[in-house]
Amino acid sequence: MATGSCTAAELASLRLGYDGVGKVGKWLPITAEARDLPAGERVQLQAAFSDPRGDTCIQIVDEVRVGVDGSAILTGCFRCGRIEGVGTVSLNVKGASGEAIFPPTIIVHAEDVEQPSSNEPVQRTLMLNKAGIPTLMTVGEVAGIEELLRNAEFYSTAQRLLQGVQVASLKQLPDVAVAYESIDYLLLTDQFAMSPQQAAAIQGWVKVGGNLLVSAGNSVVGLNESDLGAWLGPIFGVGQATIVARDLTSLQGYVPGASRLESNRKRVRIADLQQGQTISEVSDSLKRLIVGRQSVGTGVVTFIAVDLNQVPVNVWPSLPQLYETLILGEKITMRSGKTSRNRRISQSGVSDVATQLMAAVDATSDTGRWSTWGVMGIIVGWLLLIGPIDYLLVTRILKRPHFTWITFPSLIIGGAAIVYGFAADSQELQLNQWHVVDVIPEDGQCHLTARSWMSVSSPHTMRTDLKAVPSLVSDTSSEPSTPLIWAGRPEDVYGGMYRTGGIALGRQAYTHEGFDDGRLTGVPLLTNGSRSLFAEWNSQSDSRVDTQLSVSGFGLVTGTFSHNLPFTISDWVIVYGNRVYRTRGNAGSTTQLSSGDVWDSNSPDIYAFDLKTWLNGSRIVRDDGSTQRSNRGSTQVNTPYDKSSTDPHYILTMASLFDVAGGSDYTGLAQSLLRQMELSDTIRLNHAVLIGLTETPATSLAVGDRTIEPTNSRTVVRLLLPVNRRLSSGLAKTKEELEKQRAEK
């Protein structure tokens, strides 16, 4: 194929993000349609955007074969590492005589600009929000959403309280879970007839931290017939037929200060939710669920048993406030716009938990650990040596000024040799790794989600290929896809994603080979510098977690559990509700939970403690002048959060329970980039969570054709333990339990 034969080809359409809206540092969907291509050839879609350091990461999004009509549709995901800048999207056609590259489309990054027009077939503008802005996605027209977004925009101050994105139909929903990474909340109403791939993508997104809201009353039949309903039906016990409700005052009472929700005593069809594990947010006078929640994996599903788009709810003046309560946890006020970003000024340059995490994992060689004052001292000492000291030596002591022709170059050469010797001490790559492994019991197996933050440093400048390889997967024939990509900090400093574009001197390019391959090729590594990387993978394991945990009438976790995971968990705690469960041990000893070990709540070594008090390091300090034996004259003191800590267990425990600990009011940091790792809602619903450490790394890094050993590697395990919330057998049994008991007789 000659290059000139492709000059008539063109991009018929290009869609970036969600109608040109997305988040910096998050995977975004991209769809391109091209025409007049050479039939039968392979065409590749590439997206080239800056990484947080300013280098260009060329991402291979998709590759397909051109149809007989000369058209091709390419879909996939891409990532932007800077809040502002310029990128390119191009089509590369593979032919027998070479490669033809079509003229690229220039994409201008901008923040807080007017939302790009969705009428343009080829988008050339992408609006990127910061990672901390919650994003709500809706499908089609949903009653009350526009007013909700107007309220959020009105009360927003420094940045948006809520960003809304809308897709016209279910067909436009992505069919891969990673494309939902920039979405925090997904609201589905009325229609649920999506493809199996789309339903599986939503399920995967929820499992790793997404928040799904489903509204189904009269539409419950369509939900049950869909692939989404096949997943949600058993979880919530959704009945095949609707039931009748006449009184929705409980839904009105759920929203503080709500106006009257008037049904005029007419019949309102609602879904029949029969699953006893569902946490009731709203129920009517007959104890039938109107709004229920369950934790699914590390995410949350909220089921609304009435149709939001039908009378009487769609004409309810307080419907936008219902959304605010369900999504943001409170009605939006002027106070919300101020306190949502209320955090103390950090003198350490750290304003986000993710920044602290990546700063702690940052790898530098031993030769790169000189402090600024140390380097300045060496420079001053060196200037004194080759200047005044050399002058005194040859003039005053040796009294041979012409010897300076020998001493001066000798000092220069000797100093250079010493510096080179220090630089040559380390000839090996330095690699630091931190991993988080979520273990989710599922249908007799375990679903594993591993996230790995890595930092690699080279003793000399080089270009190399990097690949992430899962370490916890025993069956290599089913090794999961592990895309490796750059990692950025949510800051406006060097290496931060909020830094605006500048002069692109020295910008270098490397390639991300796509999700199936997962490699980064041609990555530039500078001498004694560091490059931050991130890898994530999902897998099914044959390991089992056997749980018989339930909740007593006092909210305490009772029962037993054990696991047969291929590693030992140490330094663990179990958290549920407002309590943390720990084990008593000798001073200086570590708690370990090996495969087959049984945790029993009735063990005398297990004790419960207030969770927030434990996270805040609270203690009672008695006034010195007080002689009374009561708490009068005593004060509760919290231990300040240590923003300089480099302990992965400490940082990731706080990231997991950020809201419980008090959020930014306690830590002085934001929780934006790691928002999906939050488990504060999970432990209030259907799961207890064990958080501990293991010595087994989740992911290895291959440099070229060689897997390198990490200099430092720590793995945090988060084991989700299903909890039975039904009352104990000595109390009143549920309807399902009574029917089961009669059937057994």
C-alpha positions in Angstrom: 0.0 0.0 0.0 1.4 3.4 -0.9 1.2 6.1 1.6 -0.5 8.4 -0.8 -3.5 6.1 -1.2 -4.7 7.1 2.3 -4.9 10.9 1.7 -8.7 10.7 1.2 -9.3 9.0 4.6 -10.9 11.1 7.3 -12.3 10.9 10.9 -16.0 11.0 10.6 -16.5 11.3 14.4 -14.4 11.4 17.5 -15.8 11.3 21.0 -13.5 11.9 24.0 -14.4 11.3 27.6 -18.1 11.8 28.3 -19.1 14.4 25.6 -15.7 16.1 26.2 -15.7 16.0 30.0 -13.4 13.9 32.2 -11.0 13.8 35.1 -7.3 14.3 35.0 -5.3 11.1 35.8 -8.3 8.8 35.2 -9.0 6.5 32.3 -11.5 8.0 29.9 -13.4 6.4 27.0 -12.6 7.3 23.4 -14.5 6.3 20.2 -13.4 7.2 16.7 -15.1 6.4 13.4 -13.0 6.6 10.2 -14.0 6.4 6.5 -12.4 5.9 3.2 -9.7 3.6 4.6 -7.9 0.9 2.6 -10.2 -2.2 2.8 -8.7 -5.2 4.6 -5.8 -3.3 6.2 -5.3 -2.9 9.9 -5.8 0.5 11.5 -4.6 1.7 14.9 -6.0 4.5 17.1 -3.4 6.3 19.1 -3.8 9.0 21.7 -0.7 11.0 22.7 -1.0 13.1 25.9 1.4 14.5 28.5 2.2 12.5 31.6 2.5 14.4 34.9 6.2 15.0 34.3 5.6 16.6 30.9 6.8 13.7 28.7 4.4 12.4 26.0 2.8 9.0 26.5 1.6 7.6 23.2 -1.2 5.3 24.1 -2.3 2.6 21.7 -6.1 2.6 22.2 -7.4 0.0 19.7 -6.5 -1.8 16.5 -9.0 -3.3 14.1 -9.2 -4.5 10.5 -10.9 -2.1 8.0 -14.2 -3.4 6.6 -14.9 -3.9 2.9 -16.7 -0.5 2.9 -13.5 1.2 4.0 -14.8 2.2 7.4 -13.7 1.3 10.9 -14.9 2.0 14.5 -12.2 2.0 17.2 -13.0 2.2 20.9 -10.9 2.1 24.1 -9.6 4.2 26.9 -6.9 6.9 27.3 -5.4 8.9 30.1 -4.3 12.5 30.5 -1.6 13.4 33.0 -1.9 17.2 33.1 -4.9 19.5 33.8 -3.9 21.7 30.8 -2.0 21.1 27.6 -2.2 19.8 24.1 -2.5 16.2 22.9 -3.1 14.4 19.6 -5.3 11.7 18.4 -4.3 9.9 15.2 -5.0 7.0 13.0 -2.1 4.8 11.9 -2.8 2.5 8.9 -0.6 -0.6 8.6 0.1 -1.5 5.0 2.4 -3.8 3.0 4.7 -0.9 2.1 4.8 0.9 5.3 2.7 3.0 7.7 0.6 6.0 6.8 -0.2 8.4 9.6 -3.2 10.6 9.1 -3.2 14.2 10.2 -3.7 14.2 14.0 -6.5 15.9 15.8 -5.3 18.6 18.3 -7.0 18.4 21.7 -6.8 21.4 24.0 -7.0 20.6 27.7 -8.8 23.2 29.9 -10.2 23.3 33.4 -13.4 25.0 34.5 -14.3 26.2 31.0 -17.7 26.0 29.3 -18.6 22.3 28.7 -17.7 21.4 25.1 -20.5 21.2 22.6 -21.7 17.6 21.9 -22.9 18.6 18.5 -19.5 18.7 16.9 -18.8 15.3 15.2 -15.1 15.6 15.9 -14.3 16.9 19.3 -11.2 19.1 19.7 -11.7 20.2 23.3 -11.5 18.2 26.4 -12.5 19.7 29.8 -10.6 18.0 32.6 -11.7 18.3 36.2 -9.6 17.7 39.3 -9.7 14.3 40.8 -11.6 15.4 43.9 -14.8 16.6 42.1 -17.6 14.0 42.5 -19.1 13.0 39.1 -22.6 11.8 38.6 -23.6 10.0 35.4 -27.2 9.7 34.2 -28.7 8.0 31.2 -31.4 10.0 29.3 -33.6 12.6 30.9 -34.0 12.1 34.6 -36.4 14.3 36.6 -34.7 16.7 39.0 -31.1 16.2 37.9 -30.8 19.6 36.1 -31.9 21.5 39.2 -29.6 19.4 41.4 -26.6 20.4 39.2 -27.7 24.0 39.2 -27.9 24.0 43.0 -24.4 22.4 43.2 -23.0 25.0 40.8 -24.6 27.9 42.8 -23.1 26.8 46.1 -19.7 25.8 44.7 -16.8 28.1 45.7 -13.2 27.1 44.8 -14.3 24.1 42.8 -17.4 22.2 41.8 -19.4 20.3 44.4 -20.7 18.0 41.8 -20.1 17.4 38.1 -22.9 15.9 36.0 -22.4 14.0 32.8 -25.2 12.6 30.7 -25.4 9.9 28.0 -28.3 9.9 25.7 -29.0 6.1 25.8 -27.8 2.9 27.3 -26.1 2.1 24.0 -23.5 4.8 24.8 -22.5 3.3 28.1 -18.9 1.8 28.0 -18.6 -1.9 28.0 -15.3 -2.1 30.0 -15.1 -1.4 33.7 -12.0 0.8 33.5 -13.9 3.4 31.4 -16.0 4.2 34.5 -12.9 5.2 36.6 -13.8 8.9 36.4 -17.4 8.3 37.4 -18.2 8.3 41.1 -22.0 7.8 40.9 -24.1 6.1 38.2 -27.9 6.6 38.3 -30.1 4.2 36.2 -33.8 4.7 35.8 -36.6 3.3 33.7 -34.6 1.4 31.1 -32.1 -1.4 31.8 -31.9 -3.3 28.4 -28.1 -3.2 28.1 -25.6 -5.7 26.6 -24.1 -8.4 28.8 -20.7 -6.7 28.4 -22.1 -3.4 29.7 -23.7 -5.1 32.6 -20.5 -6.9 33.4 -18.6 -3.6 33.2 -20.9 -1.9 35.7 -20.7 -4.9 38.0 -16.9 -4.8 37.8 -16.8 -1.0 38.5 -19.1 -1.4 41.6 -16.9 -4.2 42.9 -13.8 -2.0 42.9 -15.5 1.0 44.6 -18.2 2.4 42.4 -21.6 3.8 43.6 -24.6 2.6 41.7 -28.1 4.0 42.2 -31.0 2.1 40.6 -34.7 3.3 40.4 -37.3 0.8 39.5 -41.0 0.8 40.3 -43.3 0.0 37.3 -40.1 -0.7 35.4 -39.1 -3.6 37.7 -40.2 -6.2 35.1 -37.8 -4.8 32.6 -35.0 -4.8 35.2 -35.6 -8.4 36.1 -35.4 -9.4 32.4 -32.1 -7.6 31.9 -28.5 -8.7 32.5 -28.2 -6.0 35.2 -31.3 -7.4 36.9 -29.9 -11.0 36.8 -27.1 -9.6 39.0 -29.0 -7.3 41.3 -32.1 -9.4 41.7 -30.6 -12.0 44.0 -28.7 -9.4 46.0 -31.9 -7.4 46.9 -34.4 -10.2 46.5 -36.3 -8.2 43.8 -39.8 -9.7 43.3 -41.1 -10.5 39.8 -44.2 -8.3 40.3 -44.7 -4.9 41.9 -46.6 -4.1 45.1 -48.9 -1.2 45.9 -48.0 1.7 48.2 -50.3 4.5 49.1 -48.2 6.4 51.6 -44.8 7.9 50.7 -44.5 10.2 53.7 -41.4 8.2 54.9 -39.6 9.2 51.7 -40.6 12.8 52.4 -39.3 12.5 56.0 -35.9 11.2 54.7 -35.1 14.7 53.3 -34.7 17.3 56.0 -37.2 20.2 55.4 -38.8 18.6 52.4 -42.0 19.8 50.9 -45.0 17.5 50.9 -44.8 14.4 48.6 -48.5 14.2 47.6 -49.7 10.9 46.2 -53.4 11.8 46.8 -53.9 8.4 48.2 -53.6 6.9 44.7 -51.8 3.6 44.2 -48.1 3.9 43.5 -46.4 0.8 42.2 -43.1 0.0 43.9 -40.6 -2.8 43.6 -40.9 -5.6 46.2 -37.5 -6.0 47.9 -37.4 -9.1 50.0 -33.7 -9.6 50.8 -33.2 -9.5 54.5 -29.6 -8.3 54.2 -30.5 -5.0 52.6 -30.0 -2.0 54.9 -33.1 0.1 55.0 -32.7 3.8 54.4 -36.4 4.4 53.9 -39.3 2.1 54.6 -43.1 2.7 54.7 -45.5 2.1 57.6 -45.7 -1.6 56.7 -41.9 -2.0 56.9 -41.6 -2.3 53.1 -38.4 -1.0 51.7 -38.5 2.2 49.7 -34.8 2.9 49.6 -32.3 0.1 50.5 -28.5 -0.2 50.3 -26.0 -3.0 50.2 -22.2 -3.1 49.9 -21.1 -5.1 46.9 -17.3 -5.6 46.9 -15.8 -2.3 47.9 -18.7 -0.4 46.2 -22.3 0.4 47.2 -25.6 -0.2 45.4 -28.6 1.9 46.4 -32.0 0.5 45.2 -34.9 3.0 45.0 -38.1 1.1 44.9 -40.1 3.9 43.2 -39.8 5.3 39.7 -38.1 8.7 39.9 -39.4 9.6 36.5 -43.1 9.0 37.2 -45.8 10.6 39.3 -45.8 11.5 42.1 -42.0 11.6 42.6 -41.1 13.4 39.3 -43.2 16.4 40.2 -42.0 16.5 43.8 -40.3 19.9 44.5 -37.8 18.3 46.9 -36.6 15.7 44.4 -33.3 17.5 43.9 -32.8 17.5 47.7 -33.4 13.7 47.7 -30.6 13.3 45.3 -28.4 15.5 47.4 -29.1 13.3 50.5 -28.6 10.0 48.6 -25.4 11.1 46.8 -23.7 13.7 49.0 -25.1 12.6 52.4 -26.7 16.0 53.1 -28.6 18.9 51.5 -26.4 21.3 49.7 -26.0 24.6 51.5 -23.5 27.5 51.5 -21.7 25.6 54.4 -21.3 22.6 52.1 -19.5 24.6 49.5 -17.0 25.9 52.1 -16.5 22.9 54.4 -16.0 20.4 51.6 -12.6 21.9 51.0 -11.8 22.9 54.5 -8.4 21.6 55.4 -5.4 23.0 57.2 -2.5 24.6 55.2 0.2 22.0 54.8 3.8 23.3 55.1 5.1 19.9 53.9 3.8 20.4 50.4 1.4 17.5 50.8 -2.3 18.3 50.5 -3.7 14.8 49.5 -3.4 11.3 50.9 -2.3 10.1 47.5 0.6 12.6 47.5 1.8 11.3 50.8 1.5 7.7 49.5 3.5 8.4 46.3 6.1 10.5 48.2 6.7 7.7 50.6 7.1 5.1 47.8 9.4 7.4 45.7 12.7 5.6 44.9 16.0 7.4 44.7 19.4 5.8 44.6 21.9 6.1 47.5 23.8 8.7 45.5 20.8 10.9 45.2 20.1 11.3 48.9 22.2 14.4 49.5 20.3 17.2 51.2 20.2 20.6 49.6 22.3 22.1 52.4 24.8 19.2 52.1 25.3 19.9 48.4 25.7 23.6 49.0 28.3 22.9 51.7 30.3 20.7 49.4 30.2 23.4 46.7 31.4 26.0 49.1 34.1 23.8 50.5 35.3 22.9 47.0 35.5 26.6 46.0 37.6 27.3 49.1 39.9 24.3 48.3 40.7 25.3 44.7 40.8 29.0 45.5 42.2 30.4 48.8 43.5 27.1 50.2 45.4 26.3 47.0 46.7 29.9 46.9 48.0 29.6 50.5 49.6 26.2 49.8 51.6 27.2 46.7 52.4 30.8 47.8 52.8 30.8 51.5 53.8 27.3 52.4 55.6 25.9 49.3 56.6 29.4 48.1 56.3 28.1 44.5 53.4 30.0 42.9 54.1 28.2 39.6 53.2 24.9 41.2 49.6 25.9 40.9 49.8 24.6 37.3 50.1 21.2 38.9 48.0 21.5 42.1 45.0 23.1 40.5 44.3 20.5 37.7 45.2 17.8 40.3 42.4 19.0 42.6 40.0 19.2 39.7 40.7 15.7 38.5 40.8 14.3 42.0 37.4 15.9 42.9 35.8 14.7 39.7 37.1 11.1 40.4 35.6 11.2 44.0 32.2 12.4 42.7 32.2 9.8 40.0 33.1 7.1 42.6 30.1 8.1 44.7 27.9 8.0 41.6 29.2 4.6 40.6 28.6 3.0 44.0 25.1 1.8 42.9 24.9 0.2 39.5 21.6 -1.5 40.1 18.1 -0.2 39.5 16.3 0.9 42.7 12.7 -0.2 43.0 10.1 0.6 45.7 6.7 -1.0 45.6 3.5 -0.6 47.7 0.6 -2.9 47.0 -3.0 -3.0 48.1 -4.8 -6.4 47.6 -8.6 -6.5 48.0 -9.9 -10.0 48.6 -13.6 -10.4 48.0 -15.3 -13.7 48.6 -17.6 -14.6 45.7 -19.5 -17.8 44.8 -17.1 -20.1 46.6 -14.0 -18.3 45.2 -12.2 -15.1 45.8 -12.1 -12.1 43.6 -8.7 -10.3 43.8 -8.2 -6.7 43.0 -4.5 -5.6 43.2 -3.3 -2.0 43.0 0.5 -1.4 42.9 2.3 1.9 43.2 6.0 1.6 42.0 8.9 3.9 41.7 12.0 3.0 39.8 15.4 4.8 39.8 18.3 4.2 37.5 22.0 4.9 38.2 22.5 6.1 34.6 20.4 7.6 31.8 18.7 5.0 29.7 15.6 4.0 27.7 14.0 0.7 28.6 10.8 -1.4 28.4 8.7 -1.9 31.5 6.1 -4.5 32.2 4.0 -5.4 35.3 3.6 -9.1 36.1 1.1 -10.3 38.7 2.7 -12.3 41.5 -0.3 -13.7 43.4 -1.7 -15.6 40.4 -0.6 -19.2 40.6 -2.1 -20.3 37.2 0.1 -18.6 34.6 -2.1 -19.8 31.8 -4.8 -17.4 33.0 -2.6 -14.5 33.9 -4.8 -11.3 34.0 -4.2 -8.3 31.9 -2.0 -5.9 33.9 -1.7 -2.5 32.2 1.2 -0.4 33.5 0.9 3.3 33.4 2.4 6.5 34.9 1.3 7.7 38.3 0.8 11.3 39.1 0.3 13.4 42.3 -2.8 15.6 42.7 -0.7 18.7 43.2 0.6 21.6 41.1 4.3 20.8 41.7 6.7 19.0 39.4 5.3 15.6 38.7 1.9 16.8 39.7 -1.2 16.6 37.5 -2.5 20.0 38.4 0.6 21.8 37.0 -0.3 23.9 34.0 1.5 23.5 30.7 4.8 25.4 30.1 7.7 25.3 27.7 8.1 21.7 26.4 11.9 21.7 26.3 13.4 18.3 26.6 10.0 16.5 26.3 10.5 12.8 25.4 8.0 10.3 24.1 7.3 6.7 25.1 4.5 4.2 24.3 1.8 2.4 26.2 1.1 -0.7 24.2 -2.5 -1.1 25.2 -4.5 -3.0 27.9 -3.9 -6.5 26.4 -0.1 -6.0 26.3 0.2 -3.8 29.3 3.8 -2.7 28.6 5.5 0.7 28.5 8.2 0.8 25.7 11.0 3.3 25.3 10.5 4.8 28.8 13.3 7.4 29.6 15.0 7.0 32.9 17.3 9.8 34.0 20.4 9.3 36.2 19.5 9.0 39.8 16.0 10.3 39.0 12.8 8.4 39.7 9.7 7.5 37.7 6.4 6.7 39.4 4.2 3.9 37.9 0.9 2.3 38.7 -0.5 -1.1 37.8 -3.9 -2.6 38.6 -5.3 -6.1 37.8 -8.2 -8.3 38.7 -8.4 -12.1 39.0 -10.4 -15.0 40.3 -8.7 -17.3 42.8 -9.7 -20.8 43.9 -8.9 -19.7 47.5 -11.9 -19.6 49.9 -12.9 -17.5 52.8 -15.3 -19.3 55.1 -17.3 -16.9 57.2 -20.0 -17.4 59.8 -20.1 -13.8 61.1 -23.3 -12.1 62.2 -24.2 -8.9 64.1 -25.7 -9.0 67.6 -28.4 -6.7 68.8 -25.7 -4.4 70.2 -23.9 -4.1 66.9 -21.0 -6.4 67.8 -19.6 -8.8 65.3 -19.9 -12.4 66.5 -18.9 -15.7 64.9 -15.9 -17.2 63.2 -14.0 -17.0 59.9 -11.0 -18.6 58.3 -9.2 -18.4 54.9 -6.9 -20.5 52.8 -5.2 -17.7 51.0 -1.6 -18.5 49.9 0.0 -16.0 52.3 0.0 -15.1 56.0 -1.6 -11.9 57.1 0.2 -10.0 60.0 -0.5 -6.9 62.0 -4.2 -7.1 61.3 -7.3 -5.6 62.7 -11.0 -6.1 61.8 -13.3 -3.1 61.5 -17.1 -3.0 61.3 -19.6 -0.4 62.2 -18.0 1.9 64.8 -15.7 -0.7 66.3 -12.3 -2.2 65.7 -11.4 -5.7 66.8 -7.9 -6.5 67.8 -6.1 -9.4 69.5 -4.1 -9.2 72.7 -0.5 -10.2 72.4 2.8 -9.8 74.1 4.6 -6.5 73.9 6.5 -6.2 70.6 4.8 -9.2 69.1 2.9 -9.2 65.8 -0.5 -10.8 65.2 -0.5 -13.4 62.4 -3.4 -15.1 60.6 -2.2 -18.0 58.5 -4.1 -20.2 56.1 -6.5 -22.4 58.1 -6.4 -20.3 61.3 -9.8 -19.6 62.7 -10.7 -16.2 64.1 -13.3 -16.6 66.9 -15.0 -13.5 68.4 -15.5 -15.4 71.6 -11.7 -15.9 72.1 -10.4 -14.2 75.3 -7.6 -12.6 73.2 -10.1 -10.6 71.1 -11.3 -7.3 72.3 -13.4 -4.5 70.7 -12.5 -0.8 70.7 -14.1 2.4 69.5 -13.0 2.7 65.8 -12.7 6.5 65.6 -10.9 6.7 68.9 -8.4 4.1 67.6 -7.9 6.0 64.3 -7.5 9.4 66.0 -5.2 8.0 68.7 -7.5 9.5 71.3 -6.5 9.4 75.0 -7.7 10.9 78.2 -5.3 13.4 79.8 -5.9 14.4 83.4 -5.1 17.8 84.7 -2.1 17.9 87.0 -4.0 19.9 89.6 -6.9 17.5 89.8 -7.1 15.2 92.8 -10.5 13.7 91.9 -10.7 10.1 90.8 -13.5 10.8 88.2 -13.1 12.1 84.7 -13.9 15.6 85.9 -10.9 17.7 85.2 -9.7 15.4 82.4 -9.5 16.1 78.6 -9.7 13.9 75.6 -6.7 14.5 73.3 -6.3 13.3 69.7 -2.9 12.4 68.3 -2.4 14.6 65.2 -2.2 12.8 61.9 1.4 12.3 60.8 1.6 13.7 57.2 5.3 12.9 57.1 4.8 9.2 57.8 6.2 6.7 55.3 4.4 3.6 56.8 2.2 2.0 54.2 0.0 0.4 56.8 -0.6 3.7 58.5 -1.3 5.7 55.3 -3.5 3.1 53.6 -5.5 2.4 56.7 -6.3 6.1 56.9 -7.1 6.1 53.1 -9.5 3.2 53.6 -11.3 4.7 56.6 -10.9 8.4 55.8 -14.5 9.4 56.5 -14.7 7.5 59.8 -11.5 9.1 61.1 -12.9 12.6 60.5 -11.8 13.2 56.9 -9.9 16.4 56.1 -10.9 17.9 59.5 -8.6 15.4 61.2 -5.9 14.6 58.6 -5.6 18.1 57.1 -5.5 16.4 53.7 -7.9 15.7 50.9 -9.0 12.3 49.7 -9.5 12.8 46.0 -7.3 10.4 43.9 -7.9 7.4 46.2 -11.6 8.1 46.6 -12.6 4.6 45.3 -10.5 3.0 48.1 -12.8 4.4 50.8 -14.4 1.7 52.9 -16.3 3.8 55.4 -19.7 3.0 53.8 -18.8 -0.7 53.3 -18.2 -1.3 57.1 -21.5 0.3 57.9 -23.4 -2.0 55.6 -22.8 -5.7 54.8 -19.1 -6.3 55.3 -16.5 -6.3 58.0 -13.0 -5.6 56.7 -9.8 -7.1 57.9 -6.8 -4.8 57.2 -3.3 -6.3 57.5 0.1 -6.8 56.0 1.7 -9.7 54.0 5.2 -10.2 52.8 4.1 -11.4 49.3 4.2 -8.7 46.6 1.2 -8.4 44.4 3.0 -7.3 41.3 6.5 -7.6 39.9 8.2 -5.2 37.5 10.1 -6.5 34.5 12.7 -4.2 33.0 13.5 -5.4 29.5 13.6 -9.2 29.7 14.6 -9.3 33.4 12.4 -9.1 36.5 14.1 -7.0 39.1 14.0 -7.5 42.8 12.4 -4.6 44.7 14.5 -2.6 47.2 11.5 -2.1 49.3 8.1 -3.8 49.0 5.1 -3.7 51.3 1.7 -5.3 50.7 -1.5 -4.3 52.5 -4.3 -6.8 52.4 -8.0 -5.8 52.8 -10.1 -8.9 53.3 -13.9 -8.2 53.0 -15.9 -10.5 55.2 -19.7 -10.8 54.6 -21.7 -10.2 57.8 -25.1 -11.7 58.4 -27.3 -8.9 59.8 -30.3 -11.0 60.7 -31.3 -11.4 64.3 -29.9 -14.2 66.3 -31.8 -17.5 66.5 -33.1 -16.8 69.9 -35.1 -13.8 68.7 -38.0 -13.5 66.2 -37.3 -15.2 62.9 -37.8 -13.6 59.5 -40.4 -14.8 57.1 -37.8 -16.5 54.9 -36.4 -18.4 58.0 -39.8 -19.6 59.0 -40.6 -20.9 55.5 -37.2 -22.6 55.4 -37.9 -24.2 58.8 -41.3 -25.5 57.7 -39.8 -26.9 54.5 -37.2 -28.8 56.5 -39.9 -30.4 58.7 
